[in-house]
Amino acid sequence: MSEPARQMAADKSAWPLLLRERTWGPWRLGVALATAGAATWCYLIGEYVGYYLNFFQGSLALFAGSMIGMLMVLVAAGPICIRYGVESVASTKPQFGSRGWIIPALMQLISIVGWNSLLLIFFAKSSAQLLSELGALPEGIGAGQIVPSATALACSLVFVGLLRGASGVSRISNILVLHVLIGLWMLYLLISQRWPELIAARPAMAQPDRLWNYTTGVEIGITALLSWWAYIGAMIRMAPHGRTVALPVMLGMGAPTPLLCLIGIAGVLVLKVSDPSQWLRSVGGHLYAVTALTFVAAANFGTAITGVYASAIGLRNFRMLERLPWWALLLITIMPVAIVGVLIPELFFARFGAFLAFLGVGFAPLCGIQIADYYLLRHRRINIRAIYDRSDSGAYAYWQGFNPAAVGALAGGCAIYLYLLNPLTYESHGPYRFLTASLPAAFGAALLYVLATRWFVMPRRRGGYE
């Protein structure tokens, strides 16, 4: 097998990548991460912040929360993924066990399917509005009727783009990174033409407690960026060492998201709608609307392709899917997205707030567990062979492949989050207004994990701890 062909096969597997197979430098990695991070979900995230904070407050809260969430993800999954060339799901096997990793794997799958469904429905809506703006819709057919077929088309394009594995992700990212600049242009357009209204606008759902409003803006930023845990491993494992990763992750993935979220904050405050495809014509006229709609539709492909790739690599950890042809694995990954986008697009779109809340409930404790395990308990030593050892005598076999300390700590962290903040109603308790919900959930899960490991797991010589 030739060297390029071997590298292409390697990036379609869940096995650790060798140093010579990890060819993404800082620029290539940063472009791929920025393209993935700057999708139209930013507008919805910004909308939720704009419910509670004005433009200046929302901007500060969102940037703070986003940087915190991105740092948590990088510190949790980053060291193992970078050092050994594995993806996010494989990085959880030392904590959850040789079978227990299925829990974070399901979290990854649900997260990516949810985000990709949202993105491709966004693509379909923007495409339908673009056709309407151009007068290209057939007579008697409304824009809403185009959404299912446009979603199916988008899924097909993602499938074709990923047939080449990680190289497909990189090539498409190099083109679609232009939409980041288009997003900044849309933000400038809205601010420059509606500045007095933006300054005077007041959030519709702001509470009398100003600290609570600000904390909620930070919390939304944290939960939104915690979802990058599901994506990050498949991307950063393509880089040869840690010096290549930190800056592209924080600036390429962490910064564009809150920056483009400002479009959603400004849109919902001034025009009562966050989706720029619905207000650009009124702000900039027909030409601006057509230009922006084209890039808004295309913007979602970078993130969708990254998500499907990360999810497909994660599924490789299942023994029954390990040797499945790459095209078949892509079909399995894309099919749930196609079903949601074709059959229930509006129902899913209306439940975005509940989906966003799920991310913080699950991923905050998961990050806390990984950070505590790698730095405090294992002192940055991982047995890479044991990660792929499925036998009952493996270092990470624990009890029938499950580590009760990790499962219990994850459940405890979720309970802490739910006590502090109801993710459906946003009713809060206790110290939420001072601490957010994600940070105590991560800290609480980490503490429970350390105590359970030292008092229960280590004395029984399970888990490969020294």
Secondary structure, DSSP 8 states (H G I E B T S, - for coil): --HHHHHHHHTTSSS---GGG----HHHHHHHHHHHHSSTHHHHHHHHHHTTS-HHHHHHHHHHHHHHHHHHHHHHHHHHHHHH---TTGGGHHHH-TTTTHHHHHHHHHHHHHHHHHHHHHHHHHHHHHHHHHT-S-TT--HHHHHHHHHHHHHHHHHHHTTTTHHHHHHHHHHHTHHHHHHHHHHHHHHHHHHHHHHH---TT--S-HHHHHHHHHHHHHHHHHTTHHHHHHHHTTSSSGGGTHHIIIIIIITHHHHHHHHHHHHHHHTS---GGGTHHHHH-HHHHHHHHHHHHHHHHHHHHHHHHHHHHHHTTSGGGTTS-HHHHHHHHHHHHHHHHHH-HHHHHHTHHHHHHHHHHHHHHHHHHHHIIIIIISTT---HHHHT--STTSTT-TBTTB-HHHHHHHHHHHHHHHHHB-TTT--B-TTHHHH-SHHHHHHHHHHHHHHHIIIIIGGGT-TT--
